[in-house]
Amino acid sequence: MSAEENIIKTSNWKFPKTFWTANTVELLERAAFYCMFIAMSLYLTDVVGFDDKWAGIIGAFFSAGVYFLPPFTGALSDKIGFRNALLLAFAFLSIGYSTMSLLPFKPTAVMALAFVMFGGSFIKSIITGTVSQSSSESNRARAYSIFYFIVNIGAFTGKMIAKPVRVDIGLDAIGYYSGAMSIIALITVFFLFKNIDTIGQAKPLREIWKSFIRVLTNLR
């Protein structure tokens, strides 16, 4: 029995380091995402120069992609391992957010949001998977309670910081803040996140797609 497994079995409130690392980067990711998301429409119109119609269309595609992609990026995470998937996700998020501030032009802004959409779609499935695998039946409910508590703190922090960043510094600084949070998360994963063995456990993407279509076409 490993040291981490022993910790899980002997206490309902103590969790392995991987659990706390996963929740820490989830906090950073949520703070970055909501700081950007709450100001995205203003960024697209006032900074980039899109009109209201195109800002709405881009925002709709972005939101749809964030919720559409996780079944597929989650399967990819199982194939390549959670640690590699998190490194990839936060690399995409760091590039995407930073590009929003560094190159606030129409083509690059759309590309930056695509990076953020793709990177963000990895996070929740990986973190929830880590929470599940780093807890036992006796403390799994508490593990998820901590996880959702962290999610709410991150969302609140991101929304709270969005106004002073937007008003006191400027809309074009939103990407710098969110990019910094993502870079910190990337470094944290690189040095502290211990991989959970999921490689090869994923269902084929074709099977996931068939299941997704089956759900969409089920009238009930």
C-alpha positions, -999 to +999 in steps of 0.1 A: +000+000+000+014+034-010+017+063+015-010+082-003-034+053-002-027+048+035-036+085+042-069+081+024-078+050+044-069+063+078-086+096+077-118+110+061-104+145+060-069+140+049-062+137+012-030+131-008-009+159-023-022+153-058-058+161-046-047+194-031-026+203-061-055+196-084-078+218-064-052+246-063-049+247-101-087+245-103-089+276-082-064+294-104-082+283-136-116+294-124-102+328-113-086+333-147-117+321-166-143+342-149-122+373-148-120+370-186-155+357-193-173+384-174-156+411-195-154+391-228-181+410-246-166+444-237-132+432-247-145+421-281-163+454-288-142+480-270-107+466-274-108+444-305-134+464-325-162+438-332-197+451-333-223+438-309-236+412-333-202+396-339-193+398-303-225+379-294-218+352-321-182+347-310-193+345-274-220+320-282-195+297-301-170+301-273-195+290-246-208+262-267-173+249-273-164+249-236-193+226-229-192+205-261-156+195-260-151+180-225-163+144-235-137+143-262-108+161-244-116+140-213-111+108-234-079+123-247-068+130-211-073+093-203-051+083-232-022+106-225-024+108-187-038+135-165-005+152-159+003+156-196-032+167-203-031+194-176+003+206-189-012+208-224-044+226-211-026+252-191-001+258-220-031+265-243-047+287-216-015+307-210-010+313-247-046+321-253-051+346-224-017+363-230-025+367-267-057+385-259-037+413-243-006+412-265-023+410-299-059+425-295-068+423-332-097+405-347-080+374-362-057+369-332-084+376-306-106+348-322-076+325-323-068+333-286-104+325-276-101+292-295-070+284-274-088+292-242-119+272-252-098+241-261-076+244-230-105+251-207-124+221-219-098+197-204-098+211-169-131+199-153-130+163-164-093+160-153-099+176-119-131+156-112-113+125-122-084+133-099-108+140-070-125+106-076-092+086-078-075+103-049-104+096-025-121+065-012-157+055-007-156+068+029-145+103+021-155+108-016-185+130-007-162+153+013-137+153-015-163+166-039-176+191-014-141+206-011-138+205-049-170+225-055-162+248-026-129+256-044-147+261-077-170+286-061-141+305-045-124+306-078-154+319-097-161+345-070-125+356-070-124+359-108-156+380-109-145+402-080-111+410-095-126+416-130-139+451-121-107+466-106-086+451-135-111+464-161-117+498-145-084+507-128-060+491-153-079+487-185-098+460-205-067+451-223-051+439-190-077+411-185-056+387-206-025+395-186-041+387-153-057+355-166-025+345-184-005+350-152-030+327-133-026+301-160+012+302-160+013+298-122-010+268-126+012+254-153+043+256-131+023+241-102+013+211-123+048+207-136+065+205-102+038+191-079+011+171-097+017+134-095+002+115-125-026+092-120-024+061-141-052+064-167-033+058-199-051+034-221-083+034-201-103+057-223-131+047-246-124+052-284-134+086-296-157+070-321-176+053-293-179+086-274-192+103-305-219+076-310-230+079-274-231+117-277-254+114-308-275+088-290-281+113-262-290+141-285-315+120-305-332+105-274-364+125-272-368+116-235 
